[in-house]
Amino acid sequence: MADIANKYKQNVPGKYFVDNQCIDCDLCREHAPGFFERNNDGGYSYVFQQPETARQEALCKEAMEACPVEAIGNTGT
């Protein structure tokens, strides 16, 4: 389960975030490319845009559920 205390600083403010458990597998970027981006220097993903519509929310939730190491979190707010 993702820990907000360990989230990457590049995550934009909002309910979705990626923490330091990310293994750079690319699944979140495949499921929701408009919301997750890769940090090339660090080799991990982060949230660069928060969802605004129900469809966008569904994409981010799908990415979160697909994460093999549960590095994507949702604060619920």
Buried (B, 14 or more C-beta within 10 A) or exposed (E): EBEEEEBBEBBEEBBBBBBEBBEBBEBBBEBBEEBBBBBEEEEBBBBBBBBEEEEBBEBBBEBBEBBEEBBBBBEEE
